[in-house]
């Protein structure tokens, strides 16, 4: 798929931007702080309804304006759709498809697919588990949009359950754990947590199973010397807060697809078992919100063991694997390469450029021309003082 | 800022749900220009509300007497109870003219974030009604959102031990007159899993 037209109004630093686009590379060159990344962020927002840089919508709207508008004409095969998103922080965002209002912004998920490479990707390997959970969930939503709803409902149940654990636990965890009345209320939220959590967990396990072979192959391609095999292989494993209660062959390429009913039962049992420590600490300790994606290199965990260069290769491998997965299942995603070449060595640069040059559409930002590999010659824009000038 | 009582009025109106500062200002100036008799009548109604609205002793719906109109109505089936969150939900179900039973208004849904547990809802009154009256079916009609679903789950857990009592939940699914292609995945998923044989 590709964007044929992109229009931004009061989005970040752009009072107005209007881009007629075609297939192939679109290179945005400009000094720092001129708004190159903001363009990529807008395209990414169409795909995930979130930004890769900030968690709230407020900074996305131009200073002292009430709302921002992103409008894009999306071409997928021989079909064209016009998607519009209106972002108004503090109110509910609105969406339109082909000028017709849709119920919720969530309904536009699944129209645009993107895979973004950014300097922040290094934190996929070196950062907190939350970064990796977000990586999985964002990919999950692109793969199957209904998980956006399940995830937000799960978050809501979690907040309610934590509030209840906190207020019940105040009286002393042991006393509460023996109080049938307190337990009967808690049991309601247990079952909500288990039901929604199991759906999210099953989807993540299947995703990891499908992503693992792509990740290993991508890492071989990046880290292997030309013509030779790399000395270490990359792997990803889903680490669940269920521990050994999780069937061992779930989440592995050779294993079974995860069964939601089995996971509902496993989560339900685990929650009951950790009742006392949950009441003591006043938070939910079991569920997909406590899980992690373990990234390994040559069998040892990458976090802490992998070198800086290896960590970069792993981060790239995860993104390239996402690209391959989405391409197989949902149609070719749009690639977004945000200032990423400056961070890579010659070999990794060449590998990424090779994939990107074959993509249907790719947006590239860079501070200077020299950072853009020769393969990615396409339409070039210089970005300066709120203007985009086509060369 | 306006002077004195006008600003007080705007501030008070602005605290109402769904009324922003601009709407509050518009309503305030509308009141200032309207007939004093209208304002007095509004003030009287508000005064009566403040003195205490009566709630039906049986079902918890707003009422003029000790019992609401529906609970007094002999023609309504006494053995089916529809459990709803708020009085406005009673009106919503009544508008269908499909339901001939009686109601029970919980006064909200389980919401630990706002400190609402079963004790804050009219759960005990419901259980008392079911054990004493000849109730054979309870229809759970709480909202299809996180809190409403949790309340429904709680009710099912509490009610399943009553012998001979059928507990049902409103079906959730597609709106009439809608298009299948525009239904969101969650709704369509529910509709699919709750499908019925014809």
Interface residues (C-beta under 8 A of the other chain):
Chain A: X102 X103 X104 X106 X107 X145 X146 X149 X150 X153 X156 X157 X159 X160 X161 X163 X164 X167 X184 X185 X187 X188 X189 X191 X192
Chain B: X110 X111 X112 X113 X115 X117 X118 X146 X147 X149 X150 X151 X153 X154 X157 X158 X182 X184 X185 X186 X189
